[in-house]
Amino acid sequence: MLLRGIVRGNTIEVAEPLNLPEGSKVEVDIRPLVADHNPFWGIFHDYDQLLEDLEQQIMKEREQSNMEVSPWRSA
């Protein structure tokens, strides 16, 4: 289940109902959304998992083909 929310102090307020019993334990993966003021990156915020998958596939293919790879972002 992917939900979006707003941070308010130490609480994340989600926009949609969770449909989970009160007190349920959950795991949260925090990824800040791209700022809406940048129209180029803003169009990709719904495809973050796809872009991550593509990046991993490209890196895997580069490694298999023995291409020299210089990391372009920190992990």
N, CA and C of each residue as an Amber inpcrd file, in Angstrom:
protein
   225
   0.8550000  -1.1650000   0.0000000   0.0000000   0.0000000   0.0000000
   0.9060000   1.2350000   0.0000000   0.7320000   2.0960000  -0.9570000
   1.4880000   3.3410000  -1.0300000   0.5580000   4.4820000  -0.6750000
   0.9440000   5.2480000   0.3250000   0.1590000   6.3990000   0.7520000
   1.0400000   7.6300000   0.7570000   0.4390000   8.7650000   0.5940000
   1.1500000  10.0380000   0.6970000   0.6090000  10.7860000   1.8960000
   1.4730000  11.5660000   2.5000000   1.0410000  12.2870000   3.6820000
   1.8410000  13.5500000   3.8880000   1.5570000  14.2050000   4.9960000
   2.2210000  15.4540000   5.3660000   2.8070000  15.2670000   6.7560000
   4.0660000  15.6540000   6.9180000   4.7240000  15.5570000   8.2140000
   4.2960000  16.7370000   9.0720000   3.8820000  16.4290000  10.2810000
   3.5160000  17.4440000  11.2720000   4.1800000  17.0330000  12.5840000
   5.3630000  17.6060000  12.8230000   6.1390000  17.1960000  13.9970000
   6.6450000  15.7790000  13.7950000   6.3420000  14.8880000  14.7350000
   6.7310000  13.4810000  14.6140000   5.6010000  12.6170000  14.0800000
   4.5850000  13.2450000  13.5370000   3.4240000  12.5310000  13.0240000
   3.3310000  12.7140000  11.5180000   2.9360000  11.6550000  10.8280000
   2.6800000  11.7490000   9.3900000   1.1800000  11.6190000   9.1960000
   0.5850000  12.6560000   8.6710000  -0.8560000  12.6970000   8.4350000
  -1.1140000  12.2350000   7.0030000  -1.8300000  11.1180000   6.8590000
  -2.1020000  10.5900000   5.5240000  -3.4450000  11.0970000   5.0230000
  -3.5470000  11.2060000   3.7020000  -4.7470000  11.7720000   3.0900000
  -5.8760000  10.7530000   2.9550000  -5.5260000   9.4730000   2.8220000
  -6.5440000   8.4430000   2.6250000  -6.7260000   7.6190000   3.8970000
  -7.8820000   6.9730000   4.0420000  -8.0760000   6.0970000   5.2020000
  -7.1270000   4.9000000   5.1470000  -6.6420000   4.4730000   6.3030000
  -5.6870000   3.3680000   6.3530000  -6.3480000   1.9980000   6.3470000
  -7.5660000   1.8960000   6.8140000  -8.2640000   0.6100000   6.8960000
  -7.4720000  -0.4190000   7.6940000  -6.8400000   0.0300000   8.7740000
  -6.1090000  -0.8460000   9.6860000  -6.6540000  -0.6380000  11.0920000
  -6.6400000  -1.6840000  11.9000000  -7.1060000  -1.5170000  13.2800000
  -6.2040000  -0.5580000  14.0530000  -6.7870000   0.1780000  14.9740000
  -6.0330000   1.0880000  15.8390000  -4.9350000   0.3040000  16.5470000
  -3.7400000   0.8550000  16.5790000  -2.6140000   0.2150000  17.2510000
  -1.8350000  -0.7510000  16.3780000  -2.2200000  -0.8850000  15.1020000
  -1.4890000  -1.7830000  14.1990000  -0.0620000  -1.2940000  14.0160000
   0.8700000  -2.2240000  13.9930000   2.2590000  -1.8810000  13.7080000
   2.4420000  -1.8630000  12.1980000   3.1470000  -0.8560000  11.7070000
   3.3950000  -0.7240000  10.2720000   4.8550000  -0.3810000  10.0490000
   5.3200000  -0.5960000   8.8490000   6.6610000  -0.1910000   8.4490000
   6.5070000   0.9920000   7.5070000   7.3130000   2.0230000   7.7120000
   7.1940000   3.2410000   6.9260000   8.5090000   3.5040000   6.2040000
   8.4350000   3.7130000   4.9040000   9.5930000   4.0700000   4.0850000
   9.4230000   5.5400000   3.7210000  10.2430000   6.3990000   4.2780000
  10.1030000   7.8410000   4.0780000  10.8770000   8.2660000   2.8370000
  10.1680000   8.8550000   1.8860000  10.7840000   9.4130000   0.6820000
  10.1310000  10.7560000   0.4120000  10.8460000  11.8480000   0.6320000
  10.2450000  13.1550000   0.3700000   9.8440000  13.2780000  -1.0960000
   8.6990000  13.8720000  -1.3250000   8.2500000  14.1040000  -2.6920000
   9.0450000  15.2380000  -3.3060000   9.1900000  15.1830000  -4.6000000
   9.8760000  16.2470000  -5.3260000   9.0270000  17.5080000  -5.2300000
   9.6820000  18.6200000  -5.0480000   8.9540000  19.8880000  -4.9370000
   8.1010000  20.1250000  -6.1790000   6.8800000  20.5620000  -5.9550000
   5.9570000  20.7910000  -7.0650000   6.3500000  21.9840000  -7.9300000
   7.2340000  22.8490000  -7.4250000   7.5830000  24.0360000  -8.1950000
   8.5140000  23.7300000  -9.3680000   9.0590000  22.5310000  -9.4230000
   9.9320000  22.1590000 -10.5260000   9.1310000  21.2920000 -11.4950000
   8.6600000  21.8430000 -12.5920000   7.7810000  21.0820000 -13.4820000
   8.4520000  19.8680000 -14.1110000   9.7650000  19.9190000 -14.3110000
  10.4320000  18.7690000 -14.9270000  10.3930000  17.5610000 -14.0120000
  10.8910000  17.6960000 -12.7760000  10.9260000  16.5640000 -11.8520000
   9.5520000  16.2680000 -11.2890000   8.7000000  17.2490000 -11.2150000
   7.3700000  17.0360000 -10.6660000   6.5640000  16.0020000 -11.4280000
   6.7820000  15.8940000 -12.7340000   6.0090000  14.9250000 -13.5190000
   6.4140000  13.4900000 -13.2150000   7.5710000  13.2920000 -12.5900000
   8.0520000  11.9420000 -12.3230000   7.7320000  11.4380000 -10.9200000
   7.1580000  12.2720000 -10.0500000   7.0040000  11.8290000  -8.6680000
   6.0800000  10.6300000  -8.5180000   5.1980000  10.3720000  -9.4570000
   4.3470000   9.1860000  -9.3830000   5.0490000   7.9350000  -9.8990000
   6.2380000   8.0940000 -10.4430000   6.9580000   6.9750000 -11.0460000
   8.2780000   6.6920000 -10.3440000   8.3850000   7.0620000  -9.0670000
   9.6590000   6.9090000  -8.3690000  10.1210000   5.4580000  -8.3090000
   9.2140000   4.5140000  -8.1010000   9.6170000   3.1050000  -8.0490000
  10.0600000   2.6200000  -9.4250000   9.3670000   3.0390000 -10.4690000
   9.7550000   2.6680000 -11.8280000  11.1470000   3.2000000 -12.1470000
  11.4120000   4.4520000 -11.8050000  12.7250000   5.0380000 -12.0680000
  13.8170000   4.3200000 -11.2810000  13.5120000   3.9560000 -10.0470000
  14.4840000   3.2140000  -9.2420000  14.7620000   1.8460000  -9.8600000
  13.7130000   1.1700000 -10.3260000  13.8810000  -0.1300000 -10.9820000
  14.7090000  -0.0040000 -12.2610000  14.4420000   1.0380000 -13.0380000
  15.2080000   1.2640000 -14.2660000  16.6790000   1.5100000 -13.9560000
  16.9310000   2.3070000 -12.9300000  18.3120000   2.5820000 -12.5380000
  19.0290000   1.2860000 -12.1550000  18.3660000   0.4430000 -11.3760000
  18.9750000  -0.8190000 -10.9600000  19.2540000  -1.7170000 -12.1650000
  18.3310000  -1.7560000 -13.1090000  18.5260000  -2.5760000 -14.3060000
  19.7010000  -2.0620000 -15.1380000  19.8010000  -0.7580000 -15.2790000
  20.9120000  -0.1670000 -16.0360000  22.2430000  -0.4900000 -15.3660000
  22.2930000  -0.3290000 -14.0420000  23.5350000  -0.6140000 -13.3250000
  23.9070000  -2.0920000 -13.4480000  22.9120000  -2.9670000 -13.3810000
  23.1580000  -4.4070000 -13.5120000  23.7140000  -4.7320000 -14.8980000
  23.1220000  -4.1490000 -15.9320000  23.5930000  -4.4000000 -17.2970000
  24.9940000  -3.8430000 -17.5110000  25.2850000  -2.6950000 -16.9200000
  26.6320000  -2.1370000 -17.0300000  27.6550000  -3.0530000 -16.3720000
  27.3080000  -3.5750000 -15.2030000  28.2230000  -4.4740000 -14.5090000
  28.4550000  -5.7470000 -15.3200000  27.4110000  -6.2720000 -15.9240000
  27.5250000  -7.4990000 -16.7030000  28.3330000  -7.2880000 -17.9780000
  28.3000000  -6.0790000 -18.5120000  29.0410000  -5.8170000 -19.7450000
  30.4330000  -5.2570000 -19.4590000  30.8030000  -5.2020000 -18.1730000
  32.1150000  -4.7150000 -17.7410000  32.3750000  -3.2650000 -18.1340000
  31.3220000  -2.4800000 -18.2480000  31.4950000  -1.0540000 -18.5200000
  32.0040000  -0.3760000 -17.2610000  32.8460000   0.6210000 -17.4390000
  33.3020000   1.3870000 -16.2950000  32.1520000   2.2690000 -15.8300000
  31.8400000   2.1710000 -14.5590000  30.6930000   2.8920000 -14.0130000
  31.1740000   3.8450000 -12.9410000  30.7980000   5.0990000 -13.0770000
  31.0770000   6.0490000 -12.0060000  29.7470000   6.4010000 -11.3600000
  29.6420000   6.2470000 -10.0430000  28.3630000   6.5180000  -9.3820000
  27.9830000   7.9820000  -9.5320000  26.7390000   8.2230000  -9.8690000
  26.2770000   9.5910000 -10.0660000  25.4430000  10.0820000  -8.9100000
  25.1710000   9.2060000  -7.9560000  24.4620000   9.6560000  -6.7650000
  24.8970000   8.8150000  -5.5870000  24.7830000   9.3810000  -4.4200000
  25.1720000   8.6380000  -3.2230000  24.0340000   7.7410000  -2.7840000
  24.3780000   6.6540000  -2.1580000  23.3600000   5.6950000  -1.7120000
  22.7820000   6.0900000  -0.3850000
